[in-house]
Amino acid sequence: MHPRRALVTLAVPATVAFLMAGCSGSPSDPLGNLSGCLAGESGTIAIGVSNSSSEPIVIDAVELLESSGLEIIDRFIAIDEDARSTAVLFESTGRESVGGVDLDQTAIEPGAAAYIGVEVERTGSAEGRVDGLLLTVDGEEQGAPVTLDLRDSCD
């Protein structure tokens, strides 16, 4: 195991990991509801990540663990202290909602926090669903149990 892998913590409290059923009524939940629903053709998931190591860490990639009816159209990182206390944000806009840049443009410095984001778009008229993300941190894979539904309506 890579020595720094264990020192990267997703801002996802362990007790929240079991709250994934259904769609949340709010597009962003600062306390970390790990499932969301957005009405529209595209949406963004931004996961809070903290670096508790003594060296900078690099997010090499972010991929979908499981998905249906959608594809990734953008991946980004946004250094932001709010990410330390926010497990996940669901946004209808992309990287501009959190001031993101390409993954390879910055590292997360020791003691810092960042949002790791993925913007997805529906591939047809059917609903789209993301069921988990896979982050590659300094060459090691780490799963994030987050769910997003893209629908015509989230009522």
N, C-alpha and C positions, 0 to 999 in steps of 0.2 A: 504494500500500500504506500502511496506517495505520502511523505510526512506532513505535508500541508493540507491534504484532503480533509482530515479529521477536524481541522481548525476552521473550516469554512462552515458557517451556519446559516441556513435559510432562516429568515425571520418568521418561521412557522412554528408556533407553540405546539408541543406534542399533543395536547388535548384538542387542538383545533383540527388535527389531521383526520378526526373521525366525523367532521361536520360536512361531509361532501355531498350529501343527498340533496337533490333538487336544485333549483335556481334561487339565488338570493334576489330579494326585491330591489336591492341597491346595487348600482354598477360598481361602486367601490366601497369596501368595508375595511376601515383602518385597523380593526382588531383581528382581521384575518379570516373571514369566511372564505373557504377555499373553493367555492363554486359560485359561478355567476352566469347571468344570461344577458345578452345584448340583442336588441332589435336592430337588424340591418344586415348588410352584406359582408361587413368586415368588423374586426374587433381586435383589441390588444390585451394580452396578459403581461403584467409586470410583476415579477417575483422579487421580494426584498431579500438581499444577501448581505451578510456582515463578514468582515475579515478579522478574525481574532488571532491570526498568526503574526509572526514578527517579520514576515516578508510579503511583498506584493503578490497578489494572486491574479491569474489570468483566466477569464472565461473563454475557453476555446470554441465552444459551440453550444447551441440550445436547439433541441429537436422536440418533436411531438412523440410521446410514448405511444399513444393510440389516438386515432382521429377518424372522423368520417365526414364526408361532404365538404371538406375545406383543404386549403393548402397554405403554407407559410409564404408571406410576401415580404417580410422584413424581420431582422433580428437586431437587437441593440443592447447597449449598456448605458446607464445614466447614474453617475456618482451623485448620491443624495442621502443625507443623514436621516431623512424621514423613512428610508427603506429599512433602517434598523428596527423600527417599531411597527412597520406595516408589512404584513405577510404577503399580501397580493393586492394589486389594483386591476380592475377591469375597466377598460376605456374604449370608447367608440373610435377615438382617433389613435394614431400611431405614435411613433417615437417622440413627436413634438409635444405630446401631453406631459412628458417627464423630462424633456431636454436630452434625449438619447443620442448616442453616436454609435458607429459600427463597433462590433465586439473587439476587433483588433486595434482600436484606437486608444484604449486606455486599460490600465490594470486597477484593481482595487487595492489601495494602500493599506498597510497595517492599521487597524483601528477604524477603518472607514466602512461605509455601507454603500450599496448601489442597488438599483433596480436592473434586473436582467429581463428584457422584454422580447416578446414574439408577437408579431401582428399576423393575423390569419384572415383569409377571405374565403367565402363560400364558393364552391366550384359549380354550383347549379342552383336550382330553385328549392331543393330540399334543405332541411335544417342541417347545420354543421355542428360538430362537437369535438372539442379537445378533451381528452381524458388522460391528463398527466403530461409533464414536461421532463426532458432528460437534459441536464446541464453537464457539460464536460468542463471540469475545473482543473487546470494544470494537468491535463491528460487523463484525469480520472472521472468516470461517470457518476452522477448523483441524481436520483429521481426527485421530482417535486409533485406531490399529489394534488394537483389543481385541475378543476373542470370548468370549461366554458362552453355554453351553448349559444350559437348564433341562429336566430329565428326571425321570422317576419314580425312576431309580437311576443313579448315576455309576460303578458297578462296572466 
